[in-house]
């Protein structure tokens, strides 16, 4: 599980994901909203007025979003507790910094996981340097963060994460499947043997992965929206996030890493 600072703490955030980011009416959102415009469900205290009913009200997309702790970092550190309502002059810059901080925190979460895995020990020196650099960047001033070239940072860190994923997968006996970036929309993968597979960036929307063996598979960036994970084994899956699970479907038989929770909407 990521450290507390890399887990969302909405009580310490000024509702940044509900304001800074845009969304379009779809299966995930009931209405359109422009970036920088507060969601109609955001209350004066920066809490969501329909938090307990988001799925029922058509805001499923909100339930799968994870800022990796970027919201409270921007709110309490970068802007020192000055919220965009009381200090409207901060709004534009705060909303520009938030998505940058989110990317940095997401990368930090992945690097932290890799550092916790003994299989990744050959890459730990580089990962530690990356973690230190990412942390320094997150502590920078708002004007620097707003202009940060995140693509270059992501490319540099991603090379280390690719290596880390390969180290974990190599430890799995036998031949491993490579579905990196594959379009597996609606694929029939029931009971598939995917232990140690590379599923980085794969589109698995609505795929049938029931009963699949996904142990030690690298799933960073894989899209599991509406994928059926009933009875699947995701023990030790690499870079699996809570938001990926929340976007999917599963049941009581689905095996998960110890540090991730079974989503409330999954079947018993």
Secondary structure, DSSP 8 states (H G I E B T S, - for coil): ---GGGS--GGGS-SGGGTTS-B-SSSS-SS-B-TTS--TTB-TTS-BTTGGGTTTTT-HHHHH---TTHHHIIIIIITTT--TTTTGGGHHHHHHHHHHHHHHHHHHHHHHHHHH-GGGGGGHHHHHHHHHHHHHHHTS-HHHHHT--HHHHHHHHHHHHHHHHHHHHHTS-S---B-TT-B-TT-B-TT-B-TT-B-TT-B-TT-B-TT-B-TT-B-TT-B-TT-B-TT-B-TT-BT--HHHHHHSB--TT-B--TTS---TTS--
